[in-house]
Structures are given as structure tokens and as C-alpha cells.
Amino acid sequence: MVRNYLGYHYPTDSLAGAALGVFAVSLHGRFHLLGSRLLSFEKRVTPAFYMLAFFVTYQIATLFDDVRALLALPCLRAFIRRVLHL
């Protein structure tokens, strides 16, 4: 709430964060198997897991700019259309 008071966030940002937290906890309850598979993958191949985790979180932080720029290339777009038969 201090961040709202100081003007760093709107009150709706805090509400959305709380809703996202509740949603994540409810998903965890329903998809516990997925979490256990991720943990077993992390234990089996630790370096690969953390490399993929870094890549995914970096892409989320940069809003997938690299991926979108790559997909905007005409040659890659034509290749994807041929593969997917669009």
C-alpha cells in the first residue's frame, strides 16, 4: 500500500497482483502434477532447467521483443506458413 501512497502504482495494480496471486495458488492446487514434473526435471538436469528458466523469464521481462522481431522476418514468416500450411 505504501507504493500506492507514493504514486508508484495505482490501487488497481495492487488488486490485480492480489488476483494474480490467488489465481496462481488455485492453479497450483489443480495442476500439482505439472509442478512435480518441473521439480523432477530440475533435479535431473539442473543446468538445462535454469538456462530455460532464465530464457523464459528474460523473454517475459522484455515482452518477447526478440521473438517478435525474429517472427517479423519475411523469410521466417514464409517458412512458418509453409510448415503450418496456412
N, C-alpha and C positions, 0 to 999 in steps of 0.2 A: 504494500500500500504506500510505502514511502516513495517508490518510483512514480506512482501516480501523482502524489502530492508535489513532487519536484518537477513534474512535467515531462518525465522521460517516457511514460506510457500513458495511454488513455485507459480509463476504467474497463472498457471493453476488451483491452489486451489482457488484463488480469482475468476477466471472466472466460475468455477464450482459452487461456492457459489452464485454468482450472477444469474446463470442459474437456480439453485435450488430455489432461491427466486422468480424469475419470474414464474417458474412452480407452486410454491405453491400459488401465488396470482391468477394465471389463474384457478387453481383447486378450489380455494375458490369461484370464480365467478360462476363456473359451479355447484359446489356441496354445495351451500349455505344451502340447506335443511339439509345436514349432520351436518354442523356446528351448526345450530339451534337446532337440536336434541341433540347434545352433550351438548350444553349450558343448555337445559331444563333438561337433565339428571343430570348435575352438580348442578342445583338448587334444584332438588327433593331429591337426595341422595348424598349430598356433601362428607361425609366421604368415601363412596364407590368409588366415582369418583376420588378423589385424591389418594386413595390407588391404583386403577387401573392405573392411570396416572403415579404414581411413579414406579409401577412394569414395565410398558411398557418402560418408559424412562431408567430405570436401565438396562433392557434387551438390549436395543439399545446401551447403553454405554458400556456394557460388551460383545457386539456382540453375544448375546444369548448363551453364553458358558454353562450356567446351563441347558438350554433347550436342547442344542445339546448333553450334557453329559447324560441327562435323556433319550433322544431318542436313545442313543447308547447302552442302556442296552438291552441284548438279550431277557429278558422276556417281556419287554415293546414293543420291536420291533415285537415279535411274536404275542402279543395281538393286536397291531395295524393292522398287516397283516390279522388276523382273522376277526377283525371288518370290515375292508375295503375290505375283500375278494380279496386280492392281491396274 
